[in-house]
Amino acid sequence: MKMNRSSVAYEYRLVSNFDEVSKKLLSEELADRLDKPLAFWALPSDRSSPIALMGRTLRELLATPFEQIFATPGIGQKKIHSLIELLNRAAQPLPPGAIEDAANDDGETGAASVEIGSVDTSLVSEALWVQWQQTVRDHALGRETLGRFSPSLQNLPRVIWNTPLDAYTELTLQDIRSLKTHGEKRVKAVLEVFGGLHALLARVSPQSHLGVEVQPKFVLELERWVTGVLEQTVAVDAEAIRRSFVNPLMAQLYVDAGEHIARLAESRLRLDGSGATVRQVARRLGLTRARVYQLLNDVGAMMSVRWPQGQSLVNRLSEALHAQIKDTGQLELFDAVCELFFPGKRPSAAFSASEPLPAEYAQQAT
């Protein structure tokens, strides 16, 4: 290899580092990685990646003399440095951003983790993606939908709310990004779901005699309360219904639909006491009344994605409450919430044009 005098020391370090990481990768415990391409450990945020080498497997690269790699067209010192960084990633026990499956010898949990709902797609490699896919398979979540586990339905295009996770468990990140309908925003939304599930389940062994059922947090709280009412283990009145049933649903609606639709829902349920009508608000917002109704009807669609079993359970709850509480006035809000969030087979335009809406909407179109 021809060396420039000014860079002899630097190139010597590159050779030394390449030899060192090669020895690690050729060890028996890392043999399962040798047939993976170098690109398997690349991150979207990487700069100066050795493009000419990304398709080669580790086995091919490590069997190639360093001088020959250096002589590859387009490969200079900077590219060799990036190559060695990628090889060092491949030699690590876990890919960047991964979570250890169990506590280490000191009883401490693994260092790296994925913060649910804030996945940085620039830090997700193919190696990490494979781990997330395996977690979904291990816990038999493939038939669950993206919408069920998305941090917010606002970030997830409606057309894939009901797409099962299995649609992605056999695809590489490159495959997903090459799909015609999957831009970076949609890819990020998919990764948030898989990354969030992995963050939750990475240390849960599927072989244990115990198992876990993954639910949106608000669903867990609602189901506990509904079960208590059905089993008559909790007291129930109008205030309890508002606190334990209405408020959690409204809080989730703000998360999934945003303030615009949530405020419309509050008006539909008469939670704000304002007097503007649907007709007035539709005119000020430049919308037809049918569009306002459609936005309100979206509430039920969102809840059916988030809580598929909700309709059946709430039907049982309604029967129980109407049997227990003879004062129908105490159930007026409950019935209105059921109509909005769990509409069943009611007509698509079942809202009255005279229903009040937030005063802010009557004053300005926001």
N, C-alpha and C positions, 0 to 999 in steps of 0.2 A: 504494500500500500504506500503510495507516494505521500509524504508528509511535508507540510510547510513548516519551516523552522519555528515560526511564531505560534503554531498551534500543536506542536508535538506533545506538550504536557497535557493539553486538554484532550487530544485524541487518545493519548495513552490511558487517561481516566475512562474514556468511553469504552475502550477495549476491555479494560479491567472490570468495569461495571457490567458490560455485556456478558463476560465470562462468568461473573459471580451469579447473576440472575439466571443464566443458562443452567448452572449446576443445580439451583433450587428447582427449576422447572423440570429437570430431567430426573428428579428424585421419584421414588416409587409412589409416594403419597399424592403426587400431583400428576400422575400419568393420565388421569381421565381428562385433563385439560389440553393435552397435546394436539388433539384433532379439531380443536376449536379455532376459528380464524382469529387473527389479531384484532379485527374489528369488534369481536365479542366483548372486549373490555374498553372500548372507546366510549367517550361521553360526547354528547352534542356540543358541550362547551369547550371541547379540546381545540387547541389551535396548533398549527404546524404539524398536523398528523401526517405520517408517512403514507400517503395515499397509495403509492405504488406497492406497498407491502401489506395493506389492510386485508386483502383477500387471502393471503397465505396463512396456512395453519401454523401453530407454534412448532409443530414437529418439523415442518419444512424449513422454517426460519432457523431453528436451532441446529439443523443439519447442514446449513449453509455457512461456509467460512465467513468470518466477519469482513474480511477484505472484499469478498464478492458482494456482500450486502451493501457495503459502503460504495461500491462501484456501480450500483443500480442507478440508472438515469433518474434525476430528480431527487436523489438522496444525498444530502450534505450533513454537516455536523448537527444542525438544528433538528433535522428529521431523525437522525440517529438518536439524539437525545430524547425525542418524543417516543421513538421505538422502545428505548430502554424503560421509559416511564410506563408504557403500556405493558411491557413484560413484567415489570415489578408489580403492577396491579394484578396480573394473572397469577403471580406467585403468592399473593396474599390469601389467607384462609377464607376471607369473605370479600365480595366486591364492595366498592365504595357505596355507603348508604345502607348496607345490609345490617340486619339485626341478628345477633347470635341466638341460637335456638334455646339455650339454657344458660344458667349462671356459670361463671367461670370458677376456677379453683379457689378464688378469694371470696366467692359468694356474691360478687358484683355482677350486674347484668351487662350485656354487650353494650359497647359505647355508642355505635351509630344507630340511629333510628329514623323513621319516617314520620314526620308530623302530619297527622291526619288532616286532610283538607288543604294542605299547602305544599303539594309536591312540586319540586323544582325539576321540570323535565330535562333541564340541561345537565342534571346530575344522575340521570337514569341510564345505565348501560344495558346492553343485551344480557350481560351476566346477572345484573340485579333483576331485570325483568323476568328472567327464567325463574328466579326464586319466588317472585310474586305469583307467577303462574302456578307454580307447584303448590304454594299455600292454598290457592283456590281449589286445586284438585284434591289435595290432602283432606280438606274439610268439606268436600262434596258440595261446593257452592256454585258449581257451574250453571245450574238451572236458574239461579237467582238473577235478577235483572240489575242493570247498571243503576237505574233510578232508585232502586231500593236502598242502595248503600252510598249514593252520591252525597258529598257534603252539602250540596245545595242543587236543587233542580234548575235554578237560574243559570248554573254553569254547564248544564248538560242539555244538549239539543233535544227537543221533544221527540224527534224521530228515533232516538236511541234510548228513550226512557225504559222501554220494555225489551231491549236487546239483552239476551242472556250472556253471562260472563263467559260461557263456553265458546262464544263467537270469537273470543280473543285468546283463549288458552293454548291454541295451536299455532298462533301467528307470532313471528318475530316483530320487534319494534320497527324494523325496516319494512316488513310486510304491511303493518298497520299504517305507517306513514305513506306508503305507496297507494293506499286505497283512495279512490277518487274523491270520496266524501269526507275524508279525514284530514283536515288542516291541523295546524298546531293547537288551536283551541280545543278541538274535539279530542285530539290525542291526549292533551293535558287532562281533560275530564275523565277519560278512561283510566289514565295512570293514577289519578287521585283515588278512584275507587279501589283499584288493585293495591296501591300502596297503603291506603288506609286499612284494608283488610289484613295485609301482611303485618303492619305495625301492631294490630290488635292480636293476631293469632300466631305470630312467629314463634312464641315460646310455649304454645299449647300443643302438646303432642297428640296427634290423631289416634295413636295407638293406646292411649290411656283408657282405663275403664270408665273414665268420666268424659263427657262431651259438652260442647257449648253450642248454643244457638245464637246466631248473630242477628240482631234486630236494631233498627234505629233507636236511639236512646229514648225519644219521646214515646215510642210505641211500648217499650218496656214499662214505662211509668203508667201509661194509660191502661195497659192490660192488667197490671197489678190492681189498679183501682176498680176497673170493670169487674174483674174476678171477685174482688171483695164485695162489691154490691150484689153480684149474682149469688154469692154464698152467704149473703146477709151478715158479713163480718165487719162491715163499716157502715156508719150512719150516713144517711144521704138526705139532703134537702137542697133547696135552690142554690144556696151559697156553696155547698160542697160540689154541686154539678158545675158551677161556674169556675171554681178554683181547680178542681181535679180533672175536668173534662174539657171545658171550653177554653180556658187559658192555655193549656199545652197545645191544643190544636191551632189556636191563633198564633202562638209563638212560632210554631213550625211553619205556618203559612208565611210569616214574614221572612223566614229563612229561604223557603222554596220559591215563593212568588214575588217577593219584594214588596216595598211599601205601597206601590200603586194598587195592586190587587188586594193586598191585605186590608187597606183602608176601605176599599169597596165592600169587602166582606164584613168589616166591622159595622158599616152602615146597614148592610142587609140584615145583620143580627141586632140592629138597634143598640149597639154597644156604646155609641158616642153621643147619642141624643141630638144630633144635628137634624136640620129640616130640609136640606136640598133633596130634590127628587132625581131619579134616574134620568128623566127627560131633560132636566136642567143641566145636569152634569154632562150628559152625552153631547148637548149642544155646545157647552163651554169647552169641552175637550176636543170638539170636532169629530166626534164618533157617533155612529148610529146607536140607537138603543139596543139593537141586536148585537152589536159589538160589545157593549157593556154587559149584556146577558152572557155572551160567550166568555168574557173574562171571568165572570162569576162562576160559570159552569166549569171552568178550568180547575177550580178548587177541588171538585170531586174527582177529576182526572188525576190530579196530583196525589190525592190521598189514596186512590186505588193503587198507585204505584208504590207509595211509601208503606202502606199497610194493607196488603191484599186481603188479609183475613178480617179487616176492620168492619166491613159491611155486615158480615154474618154475626160477629160478636156484638156489634152495636144494635143489631136487630133484636138479639136476645136481651140486651140491656134495656131497650125501649119497652119490650113486653114486661120485663120485671118492674121497671119504674112505674109504668102506668097501672100495674096491679097493686103496687105498694102505696102510691101517692094518689089520693082521691082529688086533691086540689089541683086541677089542671093548670092553674096559673103558675104553679111552681115549675111546671114542665114546659112552659112556653118557649124559653130560651133553648132548652135541650132539643125540643122538636125542630126549632129553626136551624140549629147546628146540624142535626141529622139530615135535614133537607138539603143543606148547603154542602156539607163534607161527604155525606154518604147518600147520594141522590137516588140510587137504585134505578127504577124504570120511569121516573117522573119525566114529564115533557121537557124538551130542551130549553124552552123559554118560559119557565115557571115562575119568574120573578115579576113582581108588580112594578109598573113604571112609577108608582107613587111612593116607593120605598125611599126613605131619607138616605142621604149620603153625607160624607164629612163636609163641614162648613168650608174647609180650605178649598175643596174642589168647586164649591159654588162661587168662590171668590176669584179663583184663577185656575188656569189649566196648567198643571205641573206634570 
